[in-house]
Amino acid sequence: KTDFINFISDQEWKSIEPVSSWFGPSSFLMSSMSALFQLSMWIRHCHGYLTENVGIPVWGSYAIFALATLFSGLILGLVSEVFETDQLV
């Protein structure tokens, strides 16, 4: 507490460089990191639900997520090909 009060009263905060806009809390980079963290927490919640409430074994839950990952990659690949084909014509 004393160090913080001295930091303010001695105006040591003026010698610190501001945070780059890339690393600011409202930047695109940090918003994306937050979204990924929220997605990982949602996946963890779903895994817990599948194993504890539904009764699926852990390996079954992993298999479901692996198939969902492969399927979403397939869909995203097809969508990107459609957009790429439209721009070449």
C-alpha positions in Angstrom: 0.0 0.0 0.0 2.8 2.4 0.9 4.6 1.7 -2.4 1.4 2.5 -4.4 0.9 5.8 -2.5 4.6 6.7 -3.1 4.2 5.8 -6.8 1.3 8.3 -7.1 2.6 11.1 -4.9 6.1 11.0 -6.4 4.5 10.9 -9.9 6.6 7.9 -11.0 3.7 6.9 -13.2 4.8 9.7 -15.7 7.9 7.7 -16.6 6.0 4.6 -17.7 5.2 4.3 -21.4 1.5 3.8 -22.3 0.4 0.3 -23.5 0.4 -0.1 -27.2 -3.1 0.1 -28.9 -2.6 -3.6 -30.0 -2.6 -4.7 -26.4 -5.3 -2.4 -25.0 -8.3 -4.0 -23.5 -10.7 -3.0 -26.3 -8.3 -3.9 -29.2 -9.2 -6.5 -31.8 -6.4 -8.7 -30.6 -7.5 -8.7 -27.0 -11.2 -9.1 -27.9 -10.2 -12.1 -30.0 -8.2 -13.6 -27.1 -11.2 -13.1 -24.9 -13.5 -14.8 -27.4 -11.2 -17.8 -27.6 -11.1 -18.1 -23.8 -14.9 -18.0 -23.6 -15.1 -20.6 -26.4 -12.7 -22.9 -24.4 -14.8 -22.4 -21.3 -17.9 -23.3 -23.2 -16.2 -26.4 -24.6 -15.2 -27.4 -21.1 -18.7 -26.9 -19.9 -20.1 -29.1 -22.7 -17.5 -31.8 -22.0 -18.6 -31.8 -18.3 -22.2 -32.0 -19.3 -21.6 -34.9 -21.7 -19.6 -36.9 -19.3 -21.4 -36.2 -16.1 -25.1 -35.7 -17.0 -25.4 -37.7 -20.3 -23.1 -40.5 -19.2 -20.9 -40.5 -22.3 -17.4 -41.8 -21.5 -14.5 -39.3 -21.7 -13.1 -40.8 -24.9 -16.6 -40.5 -26.5 -16.8 -36.8 -25.6 -13.3 -36.3 -27.2 -14.5 -38.2 -30.3 -17.5 -35.9 -30.6 -15.4 -32.8 -30.3 -12.9 -34.2 -32.8 -15.7 -34.9 -35.3 -17.2 -31.4 -34.8 -13.7 -29.9 -35.4 -13.3 -31.9 -38.6 -16.8 -31.0 -39.8 -16.5 -27.3 -39.1 -13.1 -27.3 -40.9 -14.8 -29.0 -43.9 -17.6 -26.4 -43.9 -15.1 -23.5 -43.6 -13.0 -24.9 -46.4 -16.0 -25.2 -48.7 -17.2 -21.7 -47.9 -13.7 -20.3 -48.6 -13.5 -22.1 -51.9 -16.9 -20.7 -52.9 -15.7 -17.1 -52.2 -12.4 -17.7 -53.9 -14.2 -19.0 -57.0 -16.5 -16.0 -57.1 -13.6 -13.6 -57.0 -11.7 -15.3 -59.8 -14.6 -15.1 -62.3 
